[in-house]
Amino acid sequence: MAYTEQSKAIQLLDTRLRKLVVQELVKSYLYYRMRSSGSMVKCYEIIQVPMYVSPPQLGRWISYNDMLPDASTTATAMGEATNRYVVVPSGLDMLYQMVHENNPDKIYDMADLKSAEVAWALRRTISAGLWNGTGGKQPDGIATAIEKDPPGSQSQVVMGVDKAIKAWFRNKYVQLTQNFGYLASGSAIPAGFLALLSLIQQATNGTLKPSDLITTQAIFEMIRRGMIEYSSPHHMMTEYKKAQMGFESFTFYGSNIAWDPNCPDDSVYALHLNEVYDPDWTGDPRDKAKMDADLEDIGADSIFEINGSLTQLGHPNIQMRRIAPRSPYRQLVQTEWILHSTNIAYMRMSDQGVAGSDNDSRWSTWS
């Protein structure tokens, strides 16, 4: 029986294509962390995002003959987030399929190659967009929305909110003015570690620390080197698995450290992908409050269910959506498309922070 008559085989190839795309996407750290932490909201077209700012005079102390306060409004503290869509084409030569119709192995090999090409293209396009998207048709990328400038110099318009006008929608910023390993007079702590401490401190909201510090591989290795050099050189080893040098994964002051290949050079981003409550910060170990992160794979229905202060948007009907193949007029190449939706919404921009330097090489240079 010919390949074109094997409906189950054709269906299996379609399923394999979808799985390959998902496997590739989770190789992007930012995409993987936002999905794994439940930071995704279902968005059919446009959602209103409440910005958590310092409240106005919601309550007021009064005495005899005082006027009652007017009702407050949150209209000025709202943003609108929309889906952004990406499409990747894939072409199959009909003559090749006809020639090898009685050799399914050849057909499967060709389909596998095309599936891998689509998966790679989607991963690179989406990963780059989540970081460096400039708005419009592209996502409101992390590096675009979270500006590497002092708050007073920030001017991006994100989700309809102008940061030049709305001071409460500006992110935190730390600048490294010495190389990472520089030791200031009277200090035994590298300048890079001091800057990281400052970044985490500024990006902490009450007892909520940033959950993730995401940077480049070069800076990640610099932090690892610093931790090895400044930790105790000798340890008592009681188990075989402890007899290894270095660090495979680590946290810094309670924030996970990781690197993403699309993160801009000489940058460290402090993000609240999920809420990290530290009971010790309140002075009462009984404080075990946590947010509910039990969300569906495609995301929560409401922005209020999100466990974090920034989230990924996605249309529930447009996730790795395959458009039926078709042949353009008088052409032998049959084309199909994979359509996906994603964007980033920022609930509390003031929680997020970024660290840069004054000459674009401080963070990846020890001394």
Secondary structure, 3 states (H helix, E strand, C coil): CCHHHCHHHHHHHHHHHHHHHHHHHCCCHHHHHHHHCCCEEECCCEEEEECCCCCCCCCCCCCCCCCCCCCCCCHHHEEEEECCEEEEEEEEEHHHHHHCCCCHHHHHHHHHHHHHHHHHHHHHHHHHHHHHCECCCCCECHHHHCCCCCHHHCCCEECCEECCCCHHHCCEEEEECCCCCCCCCCCCCCHHHHHHHHHHHHCCECCEECCEEEECHHHHHHHHHHHHHHCCCCCCCCCHHHCCCCCCCCEECCEEEEECCCCCCCCEEEECCCCEECHHHHCCCCCCCCCCCCCCCCCECCHHHCCCCEEEEECCCCCCEEEEEECCCCCCEEEEEEEEECEEEECCHHHCEEEEECCCCCCCCCC
